[in-house]
Amino acid sequence: MGSRITVVLDSTNTEKLRNIQAKMIKTSTKSVSFSHVLNLVVSEGLKKFKP
């Protein structure tokens, strides 16, 4: 289990994440949480940055 943190998201980004979540729910037999979608998007974004 991950850490519980609070973040404030721009409404445009929230809408985009909800749309991704909706598409994932349509193609999955399991539930897809908003946190799961956010973690996937952040992980993919972080792959672009090399320390």
N, C-alpha and C positions, 0 to 999 in steps of 0.2 A: 504494500500500500504506500502511496506517495504522501507527500507533505500537504497539509491543508493550508492554503494561502488565499488571500483576497487580492483580486486585481480589478481594475476598472477598465472596461473595454469601450471603445468608440462604438456607437450604435450601428455604424456601417459594417464594422468588423463583426459585431455580434450577429447581424443579419446574414453575412456571408458564412459564418460558422454554422448558423442554424440551417442554412440551405445545404451545406455539406452534410450535416447531420441527417437531414431529411432524405437525401439521396442514399446515404449509407443505410438508413433504416429500411428503405424500399427494397434494397438488394440483400438484406440480411434477414436471417430467421431469429436473430437475437436482438435484444435491446442495444441501443448505441447511446451512451451518455454524452452530454455536452462536454464534460471533462475529458472523455476519451478522444473526442474530435479535436479539442483544443490541444491536447498532448501530441496527437499525430501531426497537426499543423505546425506546432512549435518545434517538434523534433525535425521535421523536414526543413524548416527554415534555418535551424541551427546547423544543419549539415553543410550549409553554404558558407559558414564562417569557420575559418581555421585560426586557432589561437597562436 
